[in-house]
Amino acid sequence: MHVMRSKRLTRSVFGKALSLFFLLVLGAFTALPFYYSVINAFKPVEELFLFPPRFMVYNPTWSNFTDIIRVQAEALVPLERYVFNTVFTTLAGTVIYVLIASMAAYPLSKRQFKGQKLLKKVIVSAILFRPEVAALPQYILLSKAGLIDGYGSLILPSVSGSFGVFLMMQFISGFPDEVLEAARIDGCSERGVFFRIVFPSVKPAWLTLIIFTVISLWNQTGAQFVYSESLKLLPVMVTQLSAAGIVRSGVTAALSLLLMLPPMIIFLLAQGAIVETMAHSGIKE
Amino acid sequence: MRKKSAFSGKSGESWFMLSFWLIPFVLFTLIPVGISVAVSFTNYNMLQPARFLGIANYLRMFLDDDIFIKSLSNTLLFALVTGPVGYVLSFAAAWFINDFSKGTRGALTFLFYSPSMVGSVYVIWTYLFSNDSYGVINSFLLSANLLREPIYWLTDPSYNFYVVVIVVLWMSMGNGFLAFVAGLKQLNPVYYESASIDGLQNRWQELWYITLPQMTPQLLIGAVLSVSSAFAIGAQNAALTGNPSTDYSTHTLLLHILDHGTQRLEMGYASAVAVVLFTIMLGSWALISRGLRAFSGKERGCTSCDQSV
């Protein structure tokens, strides 16, 4: 691998330093909202309401975080319940979606069957349809199926989207056909080809899909699907807290920051695990 | 008989693997979309049963709704500016990042993608572009004597459109960018090796002849995401310039859909606008995907690009 690398064209040291500089400046701009959320969580209430708002904190405090425990002692439903609901739906939804989307993508991009072309067109089209007006029929179908106010209604709509399938299809389509043929000749079943050869090889694809799915599930409010307090998700709980007004604003800022951290951790783990698969798995055309 | 056995044999395996996703997709995505399309031909307010109207909703849009025309032209303008620029920007960022060591690469990817992971991303911009003299930009311009009175960045129709464009572009390093980052790591190193032997001069030639053609699958993912977000701009506008904005200066089709669907309970009309938006998006996707495929399929006079290396 190192020998190969050295033969590749590289930028000059100057060019590299220049591009790093520009990227860092740009990155500092895009990171502003995150920075702002962090300092807000450590601001005492009187600083949170300074006008004009300050991009610094003068008297940082942990009290917003310790207040979470105090506030939640008065709540009807314990905080753990909301945490469990969000963690469970995110985890279940992500595992299910990554599996079924990848399994569906394999025959679509590597096999021939009747109706394949049409199905591919439907998949892309479905990504482009804005869900705003389809939400009502979706709710009606879920309630007809008796799934409203249950975990099913929080998970099923998220695993029925077609973007993940499209994403996996695009990555699998670049996989060399010769390798698949060789495995089939060796007597590997289609399911075996997929699980043993294709799936491990498109790791960057499903790691990316994991990031997308975790972020969207973690942030979903699910407010339209559940009304029992014990089934509500964390973002709803934060909204309810912030509705209590100025008294709760410090706690809300602290909770919002804590809420951001799990998707970020997943993001960093998944990004770290993405490696040059083609080179490492020894597959070359 | 023969047909049937073919269906249950090899394609049967394909359909089996598909079914786990296909069944929820049909039930909870495809059928709801189909129902919305059907509702667009009716008058439906969610309380009384729907009444069939034929194409009346569509006629009303083009003949009797000035705000629709305004939001249609705004949407097309927004999409035309932010779509291509955002797309190129996120590919360029991913491509530049790819040259650095793992640690730097990870940190930069995190910085660029962070707005997608943080809930309240627009708040910062409302402070920067605040209408009064305390707004960061106004106070700077005033103290530098470049202005005599504050500019109403967010409510003045001659400025707020550009403010939204800036914010949308700043947010464009989203899911498409991540797909590019992942795609760049799946490239086959063999091509680069032989290309440098064959005499590619610089990184731009390498990008054009080797990287981009190999990246077609990911370029298509980025394009689908660009189309779906560029034409569905709306949340940013509402958060920054108010909903509705002054003289509907930044009103878009998406906001029009939400206005009629959730505020006025005109689901039929809202669905019809959604169908029009969908048709526009499908049309642009057809053009873009055809263009991208033609680009990658075309032989561009470089012998080492031959796929049978």
Boltz contact constraints between the chains, C-beta under 6 A:
constraints:
  - contact:
      token1: [A, 4]
      token2: [B, 189]
      max_distance: 6.0
  - contact:
      token1: [A, 4]
      token2: [B, 193]
      max_distance: 6.0
  - contact:
      token1: [A, 7]
      token2: [B, 193]
      max_distance: 6.0
  - contact:
      token1: [A, 7]
      token2: [B, 196]
      max_distance: 6.0
  - contact:
      token1: [A, 8]
      token2: [B, 192]
      max_distance: 6.0
  - contact:
      token1: [A, 9]
      token2: [B, 196]
      max_distance: 6.0
  - contact:
      token1: [A, 9]
      token2: [B, 203]
      max_distance: 6.0
  - contact:
      token1: [A, 9]
      token2: [B, 206]
      max_distance: 6.0
  - contact:
      token1: [A, 19]
      token2: [B, 96]
      max_distance: 6.0
  - contact:
      token1: [A, 23]
      token2: [B, 96]
      max_distance: 6.0
  - contact:
      token1: [A, 23]
      token2: [B, 108]
      max_distance: 6.0
  - contact:
      token1: [A, 27]
      token2: [B, 108]
      max_distance: 6.0
  - contact:
      token1: [A, 27]
      token2: [B, 111]
      max_distance: 6.0
  - contact:
      token1: [A, 27]
      token2: [B, 112]
      max_distance: 6.0
  - contact:
      token1: [A, 30]
      token2: [B, 111]
      max_distance: 6.0
  - contact:
      token1: [A, 30]
      token2: [B, 112]
      max_distance: 6.0
  - contact:
      token1: [A, 30]
      token2: [B, 115]
      max_distance: 6.0
  - contact:
      token1: [A, 31]
      token2: [B, 111]
      max_distance: 6.0
  - contact:
      token1: [A, 31]
      token2: [B, 114]
      max_distance: 6.0
  - contact:
      token1: [A, 32]
      token2: [B, 124]
      max_distance: 6.0
  - contact:
      token1: [A, 33]
      token2: [B, 115]
      max_distance: 6.0
  - contact:
      token1: [A, 33]
      token2: [B, 118]
      max_distance: 6.0
  - contact:
      token1: [A, 33]
      token2: [B, 121]
      max_distance: 6.0
  - contact:
      token1: [A, 33]
      token2: [B, 124]
      max_distance: 6.0
  - contact:
      token1: [A, 34]
      token2: [B, 114]
      max_distance: 6.0
  - contact:
      token1: [A, 34]
      token2: [B, 118]
      max_distance: 6.0
  - contact:
      token1: [A, 36]
      token2: [B, 124]
      max_distance: 6.0
  - contact:
      token1: [A, 37]
      token2: [B, 118]
      max_distance: 6.0
  - contact:
      token1: [A, 52]
      token2: [B, 134]
      max_distance: 6.0
  - contact:
      token1: [A, 53]
      token2: [B, 127]
      max_distance: 6.0
  - contact:
      token1: [A, 100]
      token2: [B, 20]
      max_distance: 6.0
  - contact:
      token1: [A, 100]
      token2: [B, 21]
      max_distance: 6.0
  - contact:
      token1: [A, 101]
      token2: [B, 21]
      max_distance: 6.0
  - contact:
      token1: [A, 103]
      token2: [B, 17]
      max_distance: 6.0
  - contact:
      token1: [A, 103]
      token2: [B, 20]
      max_distance: 6.0
  - contact:
      token1: [A, 104]
      token2: [B, 18]
      max_distance: 6.0
  - contact:
      token1: [A, 104]
      token2: [B, 21]
      max_distance: 6.0
  - contact:
      token1: [A, 107]
      token2: [B, 14]
      max_distance: 6.0
  - contact:
      token1: [A, 107]
      token2: [B, 17]
      max_distance: 6.0
  - contact:
      token1: [A, 107]
      token2: [B, 18]
      max_distance: 6.0
  - contact:
      token1: [A, 111]
      token2: [B, 14]
      max_distance: 6.0
  - contact:
      token1: [A, 113]
      token2: [B, 11]
      max_distance: 6.0
  - contact:
      token1: [A, 113]
      token2: [B, 14]
      max_distance: 6.0
  - contact:
      token1: [A, 114]
      token2: [B, 11]
      max_distance: 6.0
  - contact:
      token1: [A, 126]
      token2: [B, 29]
      max_distance: 6.0
  - contact:
      token1: [A, 127]
      token2: [B, 224]
      max_distance: 6.0
  - contact:
      token1: [A, 127]
      token2: [B, 228]
      max_distance: 6.0
  - contact:
      token1: [A, 128]
      token2: [B, 228]
      max_distance: 6.0
  - contact:
      token1: [A, 128]
      token2: [B, 281]
      max_distance: 6.0
  - contact:
      token1: [A, 129]
      token2: [B, 33]
      max_distance: 6.0
  - contact:
      token1: [A, 129]
      token2: [B, 278]
      max_distance: 6.0
  - contact:
      token1: [A, 130]
      token2: [B, 232]
      max_distance: 6.0
  - contact:
      token1: [A, 130]
      token2: [B, 274]
      max_distance: 6.0
  - contact:
      token1: [A, 132]
      token2: [B, 257]
      max_distance: 6.0
  - contact:
      token1: [A, 133]
      token2: [B, 36]
      max_distance: 6.0
  - contact:
      token1: [A, 133]
      token2: [B, 261]
      max_distance: 6.0
  - contact:
      token1: [A, 133]
      token2: [B, 270]
      max_distance: 6.0
  - contact:
      token1: [A, 133]
      token2: [B, 271]
      max_distance: 6.0
  - contact:
      token1: [A, 133]
      token2: [B, 274]
      max_distance: 6.0
  - contact:
      token1: [A, 134]
      token2: [B, 32]
      max_distance: 6.0
  - contact:
      token1: [A, 134]
      token2: [B, 33]
      max_distance: 6.0
  - contact:
      token1: [A, 134]
      token2: [B, 36]
      max_distance: 6.0
  - contact:
      token1: [A, 137]
      token2: [B, 32]
      max_distance: 6.0
  - contact:
      token1: [A, 137]
      token2: [B, 35]
      max_distance: 6.0
  - contact:
      token1: [A, 138]
      token2: [B, 28]
      max_distance: 6.0
  - contact:
      token1: [A, 138]
      token2: [B, 32]
      max_distance: 6.0
  - contact:
      token1: [A, 156]
      token2: [B, 24]
      max_distance: 6.0
  - contact:
      token1: [A, 156]
      token2: [B, 28]
      max_distance: 6.0
  - contact:
      token1: [A, 157]
      token2: [B, 28]
      max_distance: 6.0
  - contact:
      token1: [A, 159]
      token2: [B, 24]
      max_distance: 6.0
  - contact:
      token1: [A, 160]
      token2: [B, 24]
      max_distance: 6.0
  - contact:
      token1: [A, 160]
      token2: [B, 25]
      max_distance: 6.0
  - contact:
      token1: [A, 160]
      token2: [B, 28]
      max_distance: 6.0
  - contact:
      token1: [A, 160]
      token2: [B, 29]
      max_distance: 6.0
  - contact:
      token1: [A, 167]
      token2: [B, 221]
      max_distance: 6.0
  - contact:
      token1: [A, 170]
      token2: [B, 217]
      max_distance: 6.0
  - contact:
      token1: [A, 170]
      token2: [B, 220]
      max_distance: 6.0
  - contact:
      token1: [A, 170]
      token2: [B, 221]
      max_distance: 6.0
  - contact:
      token1: [A, 173]
      token2: [B, 217]
      max_distance: 6.0
  - contact:
      token1: [A, 174]
      token2: [B, 217]
      max_distance: 6.0
  - contact:
      token1: [A, 190]
      token2: [B, 13]
      max_distance: 6.0
  - contact:
      token1: [A, 204]
      token2: [B, 182]
      max_distance: 6.0
  - contact:
      token1: [A, 204]
      token2: [B, 185]
      max_distance: 6.0
  - contact:
      token1: [A, 204]
      token2: [B, 186]
      max_distance: 6.0
  - contact:
      token1: [A, 208]
      token2: [B, 178]
      max_distance: 6.0
  - contact:
      token1: [A, 208]
      token2: [B, 182]
      max_distance: 6.0
  - contact:
      token1: [A, 212]
      token2: [B, 175]
      max_distance: 6.0
  - contact:
      token1: [A, 260]
      token2: [B, 118]
      max_distance: 6.0
  - contact:
      token1: [A, 263]
      token2: [B, 117]
      max_distance: 6.0
  - contact:
      token1: [A, 264]
      token2: [B, 117]
      max_distance: 6.0
  - contact:
      token1: [A, 271]
      token2: [B, 106]
      max_distance: 6.0
  - contact:
      token1: [A, 271]
      token2: [B, 109]
      max_distance: 6.0
  - contact:
      token1: [A, 274]
      token2: [B, 182]
      max_distance: 6.0
  - contact:
      token1: [A, 274]
      token2: [B, 185]
      max_distance: 6.0
  - contact:
      token1: [A, 276]
      token2: [B, 185]
      max_distance: 6.0
  - contact:
      token1: [A, 277]
      token2: [B, 186]
      max_distance: 6.0
  - contact:
      token1: [A, 278]
      token2: [B, 186]
      max_distance: 6.0
  - contact:
      token1: [A, 278]
      token2: [B, 188]
      max_distance: 6.0
  - contact:
      token1: [A, 279]
      token2: [B, 189]
      max_distance: 6.0
  - contact:
      token1: [A, 284]
      token2: [B, 190]
      max_distance: 6.0
